[in-house]
Structures are given as C-alpha cells and as structure tokens.
Amino acid sequence: MDDPVVLVDDDVDHGDGGLSFAPVSAEERALAARVRSEQFDLLAADASTGTGSEADADPFLALELLTMLPADRLGYDQALSALQAAQRLASFADACRAVLMHALLAAASDDPASAAFVPDPALAASLTVTDIAAALGLPERTAGDLTVRSGELVQDFPATLAALAAGTITWTKAVTITENAHGLPAHANKTYERELLTAAAAGCTRPQLAARARRYREQHHPEALTRRHRAAVEDRRVCFDPAPDGMAWLAAYLPADTALAAYHRLRADAAAAKTEGTAATGAQLEADLFTRLLLHNDSTAGPGQTGSRAGVSPRATVSVTVPLLTLLGADIPADLDGYGPIPAETARRLAAGCPSLYRLLTHPETGAVLSVGRDAYTAPKSLARYLAQRDGTCRFPGCNRAVRSCQLDHTTEWQHGGTTSAGNLAHLCPKHHRFKTIGRWTYRHLNHGTLEWTSPTGRIYLTQPRT
C-alpha cells in the first residue's frame, strides 16, 4: 500500500453496520506515514508472524477490511476474519503508543527545546506521566504503568515490540513477557524472549504464556526464590475498588500460601454453614463470613447475615453526606466519602449508629461562610467543610485522591493578594500542588466550582466539582 493512511480518510458513511472516522489532517497523515515507515516496517520484517502472508499482518489492511465491509452483511467466516484483523490493528496501535510514550519521556528529559523539558530526570518523568494521563483521560497510575512497560518494550524487548507491531501478539501478552523478565540476567533476555514469542505464536493464551514465563524465570533467576519471596512479602497490601450499584471489591495482596489457606477456610466454613432451606448461595455465605471476620472477629453469622445487616455498625470510620430528606425517609442516595452514591437505606442505617454528626448548609440564605477575604489565611471550619464536600478529591485532571490526603491551595497565592474564599481555594494532593507551585501547570476558577487547567504544552482541561 503506497499511502496506508488514506484508509482513515474523511468522515465517510460505509453503510449500515460500517464504521466512519473523523477527517484526517495532512499533518496527521504525514505523522502516521512516518511512524509506520521509520518504526515498524523494519520491526515487522524481523517478526515471525505465524499467520500467513505479509499482507495478513498489515494493520492498515485490517482497517480496510473493517471499514469497507459493513458488519451486518458479513458471513460468519468473514466476520471472524474481520475480527482477527481488528485484533491485529489494535496490537499495531498499542505498539505505536509504546514508541510514542517512550519518545515523550526522552524529550522531556533530554530535549531542552521541548515544552515539558526540566533538567531533573525524575521530575521530568513525573510531569510526562501526568501530561499523558491528562491527554488520554487515564489515571496517573495507569499512565505511569503504560510508560514503564513502553520503555521496557522499546529498549529491552525489540522482538516483542516487533511482534506486537505485526499483530501476532496482544498488548497483554507483550506485558506478560516483559514483567516476568524482571530480575533475569541481561544475557538471558534474548533466549527468554525467543522462547516466549514462539509459544505465543503457537497459540498460547495469556495465562498459559504467564505460566511458561514464571517457570522460565524460576529456572534462570540468579537469586533464590526464598529471598525474593521475603522481599515481595514487604509489599503486601489491601486494595479497595469501587463497583456499581453501591458495591465494591476488597482484595488483598498476600503470600500465596496464606491467601489460598484463607480462601479454603472461607469455603469450608461456608459449606458448614449451609443448611437445608438456606436461600443464600455458597458465594454469598463466603462473603458474609468474610465480612464478619473482618468487622467483628466472629465467624458465627447465620446464613445470609452480614455484620452490618445484623445491626452492628462497622468499627472503622467513614464519612457520609446524607441529605436531610433522606434521613426523613426519602429515597435519595447519600454520598460515601471515597466511593460515591450509596442507597438511602444504607445511609439511614449508618446515620442511626454513627457517634457524631455535623450539619453542612451550602445555600446562600443559610449564612454559611464561603469567604473570609484577606482576614485569615487558614479557611475556617465551615468553609473547609464546604470545600471538602464541593471537591471530594484532588481537583487536578484525572486525580482521585480523597480530600483528606490533599491540601487547600490558594489559586492566587496569599502573598500575591489571593483571598481565602471558595472562588480562590481548591484541594490539591501534594504531587499536583507541587506541579502548580513550580508553575508547570496552572489553573483558574470558572463558574460554580469548575476549574480550568493549562498544561505545560498549553492544552486545556476542565475539572468539575463533585457537588
């Protein structure tokens, strides 16, 4: 194909079931052609596709198949072939992303002409990850992980990057290869990479590939597993992940034997608690017993009876914002700090057992203090409470750190005439407070608590208040 980018040309309707794309600028055409010719033609030539002809691995042919054949007119076999083409295209895009992320990081630390350049490599890396996260709408931790994986692929695993560009492996398989190589001696990388790529080309799924990688790593790692395990135990932790409908996942990163023993204990106790006529499933009983053990050190809960539903409030401290009408019986959700909306019934149960309450009134007619002007640098409690409820989290684009881990920042600095008011204060976590203080990122208040952020490259991002 002489000009592969023509395949994403213009906002064309390809019929019912087809796809259309936004118009492509001349600059975007040139960049796409350059990336393809300079980065991936040679890489693809070195990769063993294992999928047939060279054309089969061409991601732009994949795009042509997808855009020219409306999905509802494809036969089963054609649709399956188009699905394979889509997967190859996705892999090629992931390879492009890896190269571009690595290039951004290099420009920020090595190129004085770059808008994001700073002489401190660590700060440059942190600013770059933040910029990537904002540009792609990703959490910074996700963007940071992608940047690290991208650097590993570009610098240490060129054959894996080539296979990704050729569409013969997926991003998850590429990451499986790189992350399981940590700690291997440098001279073993090529052999390790070749063996895993051969397995991937033979049709290994990601879990199968991960099992092979772990076995190879254990056979060739220079440090004994016992020592590595002792170091890994230091990273044990518990993770909280919000889920829809007032639910959440609570997970723990533990030594494998401990985790498996705990899981078997839960299953055994749940099986023992299962009685004739019990409506609760085994999974529900396991969850109920888990809750009782964590909150009350008691595994004697009856079938289907969690600690909270048994009428005993958790001993941990949580903050809940409950509308007055909800307390009076209305079906209006409340807000659980660090999570979001929870059912009115749950809010009333928590309110009934909570040891302390404070009233927060935000309507102007209530007389709530929203500003003390230049009379005081520190926000009074009423204003701080209002701002905590307004912001909920750090107000930097994409950041989700709760306000309890943040600092109240004067948008216009106090020493430069800034006031202590809702229109000049916002919560920022320490990292993003630093970025604002050193002038790499700036922001201003718009109406009703909306903030407008400007990145080092001049891109504009808006963040909305929680309430």
C-alpha atoms as one frame of an Amber mdcrd trajectory, in Angstrom:
protein
   0.000   0.000   0.000   1.551   3.288  -1.116  -0.403   5.508   1.255  -1.827
   3.485   4.134  -3.297   6.444   5.976  -5.818   7.009   3.167  -7.832   4.237
   4.764  -8.842   6.532   7.613  -9.645   9.383   5.251 -12.739  11.573   5.643
 -15.919  11.148   7.604 -17.454   8.612   5.225 -20.538   6.525   5.956 -19.890
   2.974   4.781 -23.492   1.841   5.102 -25.460   0.228   7.872 -23.171  -1.572
  10.292 -20.000   0.043   8.898 -17.621   2.441  10.649 -16.833   6.083   9.960
 -13.883   8.193  11.017 -13.276  11.857  11.629 -11.387  13.744   8.891  -7.608
  13.277   8.918  -5.376  16.329   8.569  -2.328  16.474   6.334  -0.122  16.657
   9.410  -1.721  13.526  10.842  -1.232  11.741   7.517   2.440  12.638   7.459
   2.965  11.587  11.062   1.196   8.257  10.561   3.219   7.515   7.436   6.456
   8.457   9.179   5.742   6.325  12.238   4.894   3.382  10.034   7.885   3.690
   7.709  10.530   4.580  10.285   9.499   2.447  13.221   7.540  -0.556  12.154
   8.383  -1.708   8.617  11.766  -2.948   9.808  10.323  -4.304  13.025   7.643
  -6.241  11.190  10.235  -7.655   8.819  12.099  -9.113  11.799   8.993 -10.549
  13.441   7.786 -14.075  12.832   4.104 -13.553  12.092   2.967 -17.148  12.127
  -0.280 -16.007  10.468   0.336 -16.442   6.758   1.231 -13.806   4.184   2.828
 -10.435   4.837  -0.435  -8.750   3.880  -2.245 -10.639   6.629  -0.137  -8.801
   9.227  -0.646  -5.342   7.699  -2.708  -3.346  10.217  -3.896  -0.925   7.554
  -5.323  -3.825   5.554  -7.107  -4.741   8.785  -8.641  -1.276   8.866  -9.668
  -1.597   5.217 -11.450  -4.868   5.934 -13.309  -3.317   8.824 -14.390  -0.111
   7.085 -15.246  -1.493   3.649 -17.380  -4.447   4.768 -20.477  -3.498   6.813
 -20.721  -5.831   9.777 -24.333  -6.856   9.204 -23.548  -8.026   5.642 -20.671
 -10.292   6.557 -20.994 -14.017   6.681 -19.814 -15.869   9.792 -16.397 -16.711
   8.340 -15.908 -13.172   7.010 -16.873 -11.659  10.338 -14.384 -13.908  12.151
 -11.621 -12.880   9.713 -12.518  -9.220  10.213 -12.358  -9.766  13.983  -8.829
 -11.129  13.626  -7.984  -8.082  11.516  -9.336  -5.804  14.226  -7.140  -7.521
  16.802  -4.047  -7.031  14.628  -4.942  -3.373  14.202  -5.316  -2.955  17.972
  -1.905  -4.560  18.532  -0.305  -2.248  15.988  -1.870   0.767  17.705  -0.505
  -0.455  21.049   2.980  -0.710  19.515   2.668   2.850  18.198   1.604   4.031
  21.633   4.630   2.368  23.238   7.072   4.074  20.864   5.394   7.464  21.281
   5.285   7.249  25.075   8.965   6.409  25.194   9.709   9.297  22.823   7.760
  11.718  25.044   9.715  10.648  28.094  13.007  11.087  26.249  12.031  14.563
  25.008  11.042  15.720  28.487  14.410  14.783  29.997  16.829  15.175  27.047
  15.448  17.854  24.710  15.787  21.446  26.019  13.540  22.621  23.166  10.644
  20.528  24.493   7.843  22.432  26.252   7.947  19.848  29.021  11.741  19.814
  29.480  13.128  20.001  33.003  16.724  19.134  33.949  15.684  16.846  36.807
  15.034  13.392  35.210  12.729  12.203  37.992  10.609  15.364  37.824  10.605
  15.180  34.020   9.286  11.619  34.161   6.597  12.553  36.681   5.455  15.562
  34.629   5.388  13.485  31.444   3.252  10.791  33.014   0.870  13.492  34.272
   0.669  15.034  30.800  -0.015  11.646  29.203  -2.679  10.841  31.767  -4.483
  14.136  31.147  -4.217  13.859  27.348  -5.559  10.287  27.260  -8.038  10.580
  30.124  -6.251   7.910  32.173  -5.500   7.612  35.888  -1.895   8.605  36.523
  -1.060   5.178  37.915  -2.301   3.578  34.677  -0.384   6.091  32.555   2.746
   5.511  34.646   2.484   1.761  34.234   1.980   2.132  30.478   5.029   4.386
  30.268   7.212   1.909  32.151   6.023  -1.027  30.018   6.562   1.028  26.865
  10.137   1.835  27.841  10.839  -1.834  28.551   9.490  -2.868  25.155  11.379
  -0.226  23.184  14.691  -0.558  24.990  14.917  -4.169  26.151  12.480  -6.281
  24.115  12.632  -5.182  20.459  11.480  -8.570  19.131   8.402  -8.428  21.352
   7.680  -4.894  20.127   8.067  -6.144  16.555   5.623  -8.983  17.143   3.167
  -6.508  18.669   3.519  -4.199  15.659   2.979  -7.129  13.305  -0.173  -8.077
  15.178   0.964 -11.570  16.161   0.652 -10.897  19.917  -1.594  -8.656  22.005
  -0.568  -5.928  24.452  -1.400  -8.143  27.431   0.891 -10.872  26.108   3.667
  -8.348  25.476   3.353  -7.099  29.062   3.362 -10.683  30.337   6.699 -11.202
  28.609   8.298  -8.016  29.953   7.053  -8.152  33.530   8.121 -11.763  34.094
  11.643 -10.961  32.931  12.355  -8.716  35.919  15.466  -9.893  37.693  16.735
 -12.130  34.887  20.378 -11.582  33.906  20.726  -9.466  30.751  22.335 -12.278
  28.748  19.235 -14.451  29.313  16.740 -11.920  27.932  17.045 -12.860  24.253
  16.661 -16.585  24.877  13.758 -15.945  27.233  12.087 -13.593  24.739  12.545
 -16.005  21.822  11.057 -18.918  23.763   8.001 -16.962  24.867   7.360 -15.454
  21.443   7.499 -18.939  19.931   4.928 -20.105  22.480   2.709 -17.086  21.783
   2.870 -17.666  18.023   1.840 -21.298  18.636  -1.425 -20.101  20.158  -0.742
 -19.836  23.909  -3.324 -17.809  25.777  -2.114 -15.119  28.173  -2.466 -17.313
  31.303  -0.616 -20.150  29.556   2.086 -17.739  28.461   2.371 -16.359  32.003
   2.804 -19.889  33.401   5.623 -20.575  30.917   7.250 -17.246  31.768   7.137
 -17.957  35.500   8.689 -21.398  35.025  11.478 -19.995  32.864  12.103 -17.195
  35.356  12.385 -19.599  38.274  14.814 -21.812  36.348  17.119 -18.958  35.354
  16.772 -16.323  38.082  20.133 -15.747  39.826  18.548 -15.136  43.232  16.898
 -17.880  45.267  13.098 -17.852  45.398  13.174 -17.755  49.214  14.989 -14.416
  49.261  12.792 -12.947  46.547   9.670 -14.058  48.371  10.830 -12.394  51.593
  11.293  -9.124  49.723   7.912  -9.451  47.971   6.128 -10.004  51.299   7.112
  -6.449  52.227   4.735  -5.236  49.504   1.632  -6.949  50.938  -1.429  -4.700
  50.970  -5.211  -4.444  50.803  -6.943  -2.764  47.853 -10.378  -1.138  47.646
 -12.008  -0.854  44.213 -15.457   0.804  43.855 -18.061  -1.031  41.759 -21.548
  -0.058  40.518 -24.810  -0.228  42.476 -23.414   0.633  45.894 -20.935  -2.252
  45.875 -17.122  -2.509  45.917 -14.294  -5.060  45.694 -11.993  -5.565  48.674
  -8.852  -7.511  47.766  -5.566  -8.320  49.459  -2.104  -8.946  48.002  -0.734
 -11.725  50.225   1.748 -14.597  50.210   0.232 -17.321  48.027   0.008 -19.934
  50.788  -1.696 -17.501  53.165  -4.169 -16.318  50.556  -5.055 -19.846  49.460
  -5.414 -21.064  53.047  -7.740 -18.148  53.867  -9.808 -18.838  50.754 -10.140
 -22.550  51.584 -11.108 -21.631  55.159 -13.897 -19.384  53.915 -15.167 -22.036
  51.530 -15.105 -24.731  54.204 -16.887 -22.556  56.789 -19.472 -21.510  54.216
 -20.118 -25.147  53.312 -20.537 -25.973  57.005 -22.964 -23.067  57.447 -25.065
 -24.212  54.505 -28.211 -25.738  55.947 -31.302 -27.165  54.392 -33.697 -24.422
  53.426 -30.994 -21.731  53.335 -31.615 -19.391  50.428 -28.090 -17.947  50.396
 -25.677 -19.378  47.842 -22.210 -20.633  48.719 -20.656 -17.455  47.300 -22.987
 -15.283  49.381 -22.167 -17.217  52.531 -18.431 -16.844  51.856 -18.867 -13.080
  51.500 -20.951 -12.871  54.684 -18.379 -14.839  56.712 -15.573 -12.696  55.295
 -17.406  -9.569  56.467 -17.999 -10.937  59.965 -14.367 -11.933  60.401 -13.085
  -8.530  59.300 -15.513  -6.353  61.216 -16.264  -8.358  64.327 -13.768 -11.228
  64.534 -16.758 -13.541  64.509 -17.480 -16.334  62.024 -20.787 -17.363  63.637
 -23.053 -15.288  61.420 -26.186 -17.034  60.342 -26.764 -17.859  56.680 -27.033
 -14.750  54.566 -26.419 -12.448  57.555 -23.566  -9.972  57.251 -22.316  -7.982
  60.201 -23.835  -4.723  59.024 -27.209  -6.288  58.323 -27.178  -7.917  61.726
 -27.447  -4.387  63.102 -23.830  -3.901  64.236 -22.095  -0.892  62.700 -18.505
  -1.256  61.426 -15.806  -0.073  63.815 -13.960   1.768  61.036 -14.538   5.494
  60.484 -16.376   6.570  57.338 -17.776   9.928  56.265 -21.219  10.065  54.680
 -23.052  13.121  53.358 -26.783  12.487  53.822 -29.485  14.854  52.510 -31.966
  15.848  55.183 -34.863  14.407  53.151 -33.078  11.056  53.069 -32.975  10.973
  56.866 -36.698  11.740  56.836 -37.404   8.707  54.652 -36.998   9.913  51.058
 -35.338   7.569  48.554 -32.491   9.979  47.751 -28.957   8.492  47.616 -26.305
   9.702  50.044 -22.605  10.123  49.301 -19.957   7.901  50.891 -16.598   9.709
  51.027 -14.095   7.848  48.839 -16.790   5.915  46.964 -19.808   7.882  45.769
 -23.601   7.342  45.880 -24.978   4.748  48.306 -28.624   3.707  48.817 -30.790
   5.779  51.128 -31.488   2.707  53.290 -27.756   2.166  53.865 -27.268   5.856
  54.691 -30.049   5.821  57.287 -28.602   2.700  58.924 -25.153   4.316  59.141
 -26.618   7.567  60.456 -28.535   5.708  63.162 -25.338   4.218  64.572 -22.805
   6.974  63.949 -21.194   8.603  67.014 -21.053  12.126  65.577 -22.823  14.344
  63.048 -22.243  17.849  61.761 -24.550  19.992  59.677 -23.331  21.430  56.375
 -25.510  24.100  54.793 -24.398  25.481  51.448 -27.340  27.594  50.295 -26.520
  31.324  50.392 -29.585  32.086  52.504 -28.347  29.827  55.307 -25.450  32.121
  56.103 -22.722  29.523  55.512 -19.291  31.203  55.462 -17.891  30.965  51.922
 -15.162  33.599  52.246 -13.130  35.462  54.857 -11.344  37.578  52.259  -7.936
  38.723  53.475  -8.843  38.462  57.153  -7.309  34.997  57.582  -5.019  32.708
  55.605  -6.462  29.478  57.031 -10.002  28.597  55.989 -12.460  28.434  58.920
 -14.060  25.050  59.615 -17.349  25.895  57.913 -15.580  26.939  54.712 -13.207
  23.960  54.825 -16.174  21.601  55.206 -17.966  23.232  52.305 -14.877  22.915
  50.090 -14.327  19.293  51.125 -17.862  18.459  50.013 -17.570  20.536  46.840
 -14.290  18.990  45.720 -14.392  15.456  47.100 -10.975  14.684  45.627  -7.868
  16.452  44.361  -9.037  18.813  41.617  -6.207  18.026  39.194  -7.393  16.385
  35.930  -7.900  12.676  36.491  -6.692  12.600  40.099  -8.900  10.692  42.510
  -7.106  11.164  45.841  -9.605  11.946  48.593  -9.584  15.415  50.147  -8.314
  14.002  53.444  -4.996  13.385  51.634  -4.974  16.842  49.993  -4.088  20.419
  50.863  -6.214  23.522  50.351  -4.410  25.616  47.754  -4.838  29.351  47.238
  -5.192  29.604  43.445  -3.833  33.135  43.547  -1.164  32.905  46.227  -1.855
  34.655  49.534   1.348  36.677  49.242   0.162  37.911  45.846  -3.169  39.193
  47.128  -5.210  35.979  46.985  -8.239  35.675  49.231  -9.359  32.843  51.474
 -12.590  32.156  49.613 -14.379  29.376  47.766 -13.516  31.083  44.485  -9.787
  31.047  45.260  -9.363  27.703  47.046  -9.199  24.141  45.776  -7.945  20.821
  47.120  -4.720  19.510  45.576  -2.751  16.425  46.537   0.933  17.047  47.411
   2.192  15.943  43.978  -0.117  18.183  41.948   0.231  21.020  44.437   3.958
  20.920  43.678   3.334  20.975  39.901   1.190  24.079  40.365   3.696  25.729
  42.724   6.626  25.344  40.322   4.480  26.758  37.519   4.399  23.745  35.205
   0.598  23.506  35.467  -1.725  26.460  36.147  -5.446  26.737  36.781  -8.190
  29.279  37.241 -11.702  29.186  38.678 -14.684  29.346  36.349 -18.313  29.389
  37.448 -19.770  27.125  40.140 -16.552  25.446  41.210 -15.312  24.405  37.753
 -11.542  24.665  37.322  -9.721  25.274  34.035  -6.230  23.750  33.942  -3.468
  24.579  31.466  -0.734  22.016  30.828   2.938  22.814  30.061   2.159  22.421
  26.337  -0.860  24.747  26.502  -3.585  22.105  26.436  -6.750  22.988  28.367
  -8.568  20.605  30.736 -11.689  21.240  32.834 -12.430  19.577  36.165 -15.895
  19.687  37.671 -16.786  19.890  41.389 -18.291  16.803  42.969 -21.322  18.749
  44.221
